[in-house]
Amino acid sequence: MSFQAMDDLLLALRAAAEPTRLRILALAARGAFNVSELVAILGQSQPRLSRHLRLLVEAGLLRRQQEGVFCWFALPEASDPRGHLVRSLLDRLPERDPVLDADRRLAAQALSERARVASDTFRQKGADWDEMTALGLPTAEVEAALMSVAGQGALGRVLDIGTGTGRVLELLGPRAEMGLGIDASPQMLALARSRLGQAGLAQCTVRQADMYRLPLPDGGDGHGFDRTVLQMVLHHAEDPEAVLREAARVTRSGAKIIVVELAAHAPHALSETLAHRHRGFQETRMRTMLQTVGLSVHGTVTIPGPLTTQIWSGSVYRSPQENPAPTHDLQEAHS
């Protein structure tokens, strides 16, 4: 662990060395909370709490994320020196403490209320369903295939573009060092955040962003994500190749991109209702797009259903030397 200067370390330690601020950090270890939730949990006035939050953000011990009218606060990533520092401090808190225990109970109530509000919002908007379920797809088979394609063991840093209800992060999050879900819809993010909070996946967060312009650094030089997933996203995209190119940009060299999509199909009654821009994708078109944006394609998994679903995967390469020799595709059908 290294800091730019001793002053930075002292600033971080001074920021954490206050009871309320230590309680805030302990709560943030459970996931992201907004100001209103923290006010209710900690029983402090918003002006006073805002000052504590500002000091923690300035010291780099909390990340502040604006999303519509809400500000969400979460711990830095564990790979960040300050993220490592704050987790080391929290590891030294007593296992049982009356104040922290009370905070945890109130936090659980806040997560339950968040789930209720999110569910009510989606029901009012007629969107309290999952698209794969609405289309009658074999969800369990698709998810099992996705887990298999993602690979065994630790998954590293996982990016879910078009996260929707957060289901992909819920599936892959337990094996991820860190998970990030991106979606343009605040309503979807509300449901995803609730799902992840209920699952206890504090290492997974979501944020509002445009999938064509991800607010994330390039994945070159060993940085970037280790698994990037796009599930049922590209058939909504005006320019699917541009979305794939942006996904490849933020994925590290040699890492895997996984695309779960509908195969090309005849007009479907729900396509217009669900705002599909494309009636699935021909294999040749998908392969061309993946190769064009810099992927060495591994192959496909095909899952039959009312509409055929295919899972494509490939590794990112950024130079001809990184691109392995082509291999024969392995076509696998799930019944």
Protein Blocks (a to p, Z undefined) as FASTA:
>chain_A
ZZfbfklmmmmmmmmmcfklmmmmmmmmnoccdfklmmmmnopafklmmmmmmmmmmnop
accddehjbccdddddfklmklmmmmmmmmmpcfbafklmmmmmmmmmmmmmmmmmmmmm
mmmnopaccfklmnopafklmmmmmmmmnogajebjaddehklnommmmmmmmmpfbdcd
ddfblklmmmmmmmmmmnopakbccddddfklccbdcfeehiajfbdcdehklmmpmblm
lmmmmmmmmpcehiacdddddddddddfklmmnopabgcjafklmmmmmmmnopacfbdc
ddddfbdcddddddddfbfklmccdddddddddZZ
